Amino acid sequence: MHIQLHNLIGQQIIHNSKLYILIEIIDNGPLLVFQCQTEKEIQQDQHGNANRKSFPTFTIHCLNESRTDLHPVLKEMIHETEQIHLLNKLTK
């Protein structure tokens, strides 16, 4: 659906002093899913027990909280002219 967003998969960012890579776009939102590449965390199973170490992920919405602009992390990833085009598509 959002070809412009899907083309960003694989792009790296620094967030909270850690390296993250964009691993997935969830079209219903749309949402960006990032995975940490520098530090593993203990992952819990469905019962809350320590299961294994894995790279943590975080998900953000493409728009800011008031839905008037792109999320700051996304703005860092794309050129200003692309930002305007994408914002217009997402806020229609």
C-alpha positions in Angstrom: 0.0 0.0 0.0 2.7 2.5 1.0 5.4 1.8 -1.4 7.4 4.9 -0.2 7.4 3.4 3.3 8.3 -0.1 2.2 11.3 1.2 0.3 12.7 2.3 3.7 12.9 -1.3 5.1 16.5 -2.0 6.0 17.4 1.6 6.7 19.3 2.2 10.0 18.7 4.9 12.6 20.3 5.8 16.0 17.6 6.0 18.7 18.4 6.4 22.4 22.1 5.9 21.6 21.4 2.5 20.0 21.4 1.3 16.4 18.1 0.2 15.1 17.0 -1.1 11.7 13.6 -0.8 10.1 12.4 -4.4 9.7 8.7 -4.1 8.8 5.9 -1.8 7.7 2.4 -2.5 9.0 0.0 -1.0 6.5 -2.9 -0.8 8.9 -1.8 2.5 10.6 0.7 2.6 9.0 3.2 1.6 11.6 7.0 1.3 11.5 8.7 -1.6 13.3 12.3 -1.2 14.3 14.7 -3.8 15.8 17.7 -3.0 18.0 20.9 -4.2 16.5 23.3 -3.5 19.4 21.8 -5.0 22.5 19.8 -8.1 23.3 17.2 -8.3 26.1 15.7 -11.2 27.9 12.4 -12.1 26.2 9.6 -13.5 28.3 7.3 -16.3 27.3 3.5 -16.2 27.6 3.7 -16.9 31.4 6.2 -14.2 32.1 9.2 -16.5 32.6 12.6 -15.7 31.1 12.7 -17.5 27.8 15.7 -16.3 25.7 17.7 -13.3 24.7 16.6 -11.5 21.6 16.9 -8.1 19.9 14.1 -5.8 21.2 11.8 -4.0 18.8 9.7 -0.9 19.0 6.8 0.3 16.9 5.8 3.8 16.0 2.9 5.3 14.1 4.0 7.3 11.0 2.2 10.4 12.2 2.8 12.4 15.4 0.3 12.2 18.3 -1.9 15.0 17.0 -1.7 13.5 13.4 -0.7 16.8 12.0 2.9 15.9 11.0 5.2 12.9 10.5 6.7 11.2 13.5 10.1 12.8 14.3 11.9 9.4 13.7 10.3 9.1 10.3 11.3 12.6 9.4 14.9 11.8 10.1 14.7 9.0 7.6 13.4 10.7 4.5 14.2 13.9 2.5 12.1 17.0 3.1 10.4 16.9 -0.3 9.4 13.3 0.3 8.1 14.2 3.8 5.6 16.6 2.3 4.4 14.1 -0.3 4.0 11.3 2.3 2.3 13.6 4.9 -0.3 14.6 2.2 -1.0 10.9 1.5 -1.3 9.9 5.1 -3.6 12.7 6.2 -6.1 12.4 3.4 
